[in-house]
Amino acid sequence: MHRKLLPLALLGACEGDEIEGRTRLQKLVFLMEQELEEESKSSLDSPDYGFIAYDYGPFSKELYDDLDSLEDADLIDVEEEDITDGKVKYTYRLTEEGRSWARHLIDNEGATGVYSLAEDLKEEYNDMLLSDLINKVYAEYPEYAKNSVW
């Protein structure tokens, strides 16, 4: 399974909504990858973003690289909004072409379980306060909290 399917499936599960924030998207993709690893112990290889413990829990530079390439390929839109103290908030959305590509991957790679998982995670966590989401990840995966500034 191609790892780029994870952020595409999450964004597709939002049905026109969006995922606000890089940290939120990192955590949602991390949780998705963890669930897939549990499910695939005896079946298909699960995608691997190589998450490491970082400032706000699990972090993957490879995920940022994939998001950049998805944006360059016009499969996702990334909106940047300046907020306080020189920080930037990122908002991620699928483009129409991205929706089509995600549906194609799901249909042709037999990844309907990935999309179903994305819907479940989106439903449970996308509207959760970021602080609550980070705390949940830390509680379930304490090894990723060791370098936290949180």
N, C-alpha and C positions, 0 to 999 in steps of 0.2 A: 504494500500500500504506500502510496506517495504521501509524504508528510505534509505537503501543502494542502492536502485534502482537509486537514484538521481546522485551520483557520477559515477555509472556504466553507466547510460544513457549518461551523459556528455562525458565521455571518449569514449563511443561507437560512439557518434555523431562525434567524431574527425576522424573517419575512418583511423586509423593508425597514426594519428598525436598524439600530446601529449598536456597536459596542464602543462605549466611551472609555478611552484611556488605555495606554500601553500596558500599565500594570494589570488592569482587569483582563485584557486580552491574554497576557502572559499566563495569568493564573487559570483562566478558562482552558487554554490549550494544554497547560500542565495537567489539570484535572482530567481532561479528556484522554491524554496520553496514559496517565496512570490507570484509568478504567480499562483502556484497550489492552494494556499490558496484563492486567488481571485476567481479562477474558481470553487472551490469546496464548496463554502459557502452553497450551497443547495444540494450538492451530497456527494461524498465520503470524508472520513477523509483524510486530507493531512498529509504528513510526518512532523515530528517536530524534528528539531535538537536543539531547545532551544537556538537559537543565542542570544548573549548578545553584548552590546556595549563594544568595546575593543580598543586597540591601533590603529588599522587600519580599524575600523568599525566593522561590524558584525563578530562574532567569535563563533565557536562551538567546545568545547572539544569533544563532542560526534562524530562529523565528523572525527576528528583525530583518535578517537578510532575505528570507522568503517573503515577508511582507513588502519589502522594497521591490523585489522582482515581480510580485503580483501587481503592485501599483504600476511598475514600468510596463507590464503587459496589459494594462488597462482592465484588469480583472477586479481590482478593488479601488475605491476612492479613499483617500486619507485626507481628512480636514485637520488643519492645525489652527489652534486658537491660543493666542497669548493670554496668559493669566498672571496672577500676582508673582512678584519677585523674579521676573524673567523666565518663568516656567511656561511650558507649552502643553496644552491638552490636545491629544490626538483622538479623532473619532474615525472609526473604520466602517465602511459600507461596501457591499458588493455592487459592482456595476451590472448592467443587464448581461453583458458578455460573461462576467464572472458567474452569474447565476446559471447561465447556460453551461458553462464549463464545469461547474460544480455538479450540476445534474448529470452531465455526461459521465463524469468520474464515478459518481455514485451508482449510476445504472450499469456502467461497463466494468467496474471493478468489484461489483457485488458488495458495495460498501453501504448498503442501506442501514446496517447496524450502526455505522459511524454517524450517519445523519440522525438516526433516532437518539443516539447518545448526545449528540450536539443539541437536539431539541430539549432533552431532559436537563442538561447542564444550563442551557440558556434560561429555561423556565425557572430553575432553582436559584441561579446565581447572578444573572445579568442585572437584575434590579436591586440586588443586595448592596448595602453600603460597602464601599471598597474596604474599609477597616474591618468589617465583619467577614468579608471574603478572605482577606489576608489572615485573620485570626483563625478561620476555619482551616485554611491550608496549613498553618503552623500547627494546629491541634492534630490534624491527621498525618502530617509529614514533618515531624519536629526536626529532622535532620536538615531540612531546608531553611530553618530559622537561625542556624548557628552564626550567620554573618549579618543578621538583621540589624537595621538601624531603627526598626519599628518599636 
